Amino acid sequence: ALLEDTEMLPVLVSNLSLMSGKSTDAAGAFAAEYIAFQHDWSGGVRAMQNTPVCVILAKEDPTFNFDGLPRLKEAYPWISFEVMDRAGLALMYQRYEDLIPKIAAAARRAAA
């Protein structure tokens, strides 16, 4: 469906060109991000308890165990957790029409 969207197609092509370009290492960046995510990040999260945080999770993300979500909510009660259906690892591309207004609203709140 995204490839048929005349506004989204150039964005996807540009991003794919950037990720697969000769001067980039998207696989290395993805691996580094994944490895970093495997470390204990609870201290960094606790350090943000005075900062509004919203974590948006993709319901079809195979890397997240949704059975653990209640424990996360209990451990980090200041964080707003939202689960979006019809999205997986490509959440930003699959649900951009829903995410962009959320990000814009958060930016406006932060600037106020």
C-alpha positions as CSV (number, residue, x, y, z in Angstrom):
1,A,0.0,0.0,0.0
2,L,2.8,2.4,0.8
3,L,4.4,1.9,-2.7
4,E,1.1,3.0,-4.2
5,D,1.0,6.2,-2.2
6,T,2.3,8.9,-4.6
7,E,3.5,11.1,-1.7
8,M,5.1,8.2,0.3
9,L,6.9,6.5,-2.6
10,P,9.6,9.2,-3.1
11,V,10.3,9.2,0.7
12,L,10.7,5.4,0.7
13,V,12.9,5.4,-2.3
14,S,15.1,8.2,-0.9
15,N,15.4,6.4,2.5
16,L,16.2,3.1,0.8
17,S,18.9,4.8,-1.3
18,L,20.4,6.4,1.8
19,M,20.4,3.1,3.7
20,S,21.9,1.1,0.8
21,G,24.3,3.7,-0.4
22,K,28.0,3.0,-0.8
23,S,29.0,5.3,2.0
24,T,26.5,4.0,4.5
25,D,26.3,0.9,6.7
26,A,22.7,0.5,7.6
27,A,23.1,-3.1,8.6
28,G,26.0,-2.1,11.0
29,A,23.9,0.7,12.4
30,F,20.9,-1.6,12.9
31,A,23.2,-4.2,14.6
32,A,24.7,-1.6,16.9
33,E,21.3,-0.3,17.9
34,Y,20.0,-3.8,18.6
35,I,23.1,-4.7,20.7
36,A,22.8,-1.4,22.6
37,F,19.1,-2.2,23.3
38,Q,20.2,-5.5,25.0
39,H,21.9,-3.7,27.8
40,D,20.3,-2.6,31.1
41,W,18.8,0.8,30.3
42,S,16.7,1.1,33.5
43,G,19.0,3.8,35.0
44,G,18.7,6.0,32.0
45,V,15.0,5.6,32.0
46,R,14.7,6.5,35.7
47,A,16.8,9.6,35.1
48,M,14.0,10.8,32.8
49,Q,11.2,10.6,35.3
50,N,10.8,14.4,35.3
51,T,10.5,14.4,31.5
52,P,7.3,13.5,29.7
53,V,7.9,10.2,27.9
54,C,5.6,8.4,25.6
55,V,6.7,5.0,24.3
56,I,4.8,3.9,21.2
57,L,4.9,0.2,20.5
58,A,3.9,-1.7,17.4
59,K,1.5,-4.6,18.1
60,E,3.1,-6.8,15.4
61,D,6.7,-6.1,16.5
62,P,8.2,-9.6,16.9
63,T,11.1,-8.3,19.1
64,F,8.8,-7.1,21.9
65,N,7.2,-9.3,24.5
66,F,3.9,-7.7,25.2
67,D,3.3,-10.0,28.2
68,G,5.9,-7.8,30.0
69,L,4.1,-4.5,29.3
70,P,2.3,-4.5,32.7
71,R,5.6,-4.8,34.5
72,L,7.1,-1.9,32.5
73,K,4.0,0.2,33.3
74,E,4.4,-0.7,37.0
75,A,8.2,0.0,37.0
76,Y,7.9,3.3,35.1
77,P,4.6,4.9,36.0
78,W,5.5,8.3,34.6
79,I,5.8,6.8,31.1
80,S,2.8,6.7,28.8
81,F,2.8,3.4,26.8
82,E,0.7,3.3,23.6
83,V,0.3,0.2,21.4
84,M,-0.5,0.7,17.8
85,D,-2.2,-2.0,15.7
86,R,-1.4,-2.7,12.1
87,A,2.3,-2.0,12.6
88,G,5.6,-3.9,13.1
89,L,9.2,-3.1,12.9
90,A,8.5,-0.4,10.3
91,L,6.2,1.5,12.6
92,M,7.4,4.9,11.4
93,Y,6.5,4.0,7.8
94,Q,3.4,2.0,8.5
95,R,1.6,4.5,10.7
96,Y,3.3,7.8,9.8
97,E,0.0,9.6,9.4
98,D,-0.8,8.8,13.1
99,L,2.7,9.4,14.4
100,I,3.5,12.8,12.8
101,P,0.7,14.6,14.6
102,K,1.7,13.0,18.0
103,I,5.4,14.0,17.5
104,A,4.3,17.6,16.4
105,A,2.1,17.9,19.5
106,A,4.9,16.7,21.8
107,A,7.2,19.3,20.2
108,R,4.7,22.1,20.7
109,R,4.3,21.1,24.4
110,A,8.1,21.0,24.8
111,A,8.5,24.5,23.2
112,A,5.7,26.0,25.4
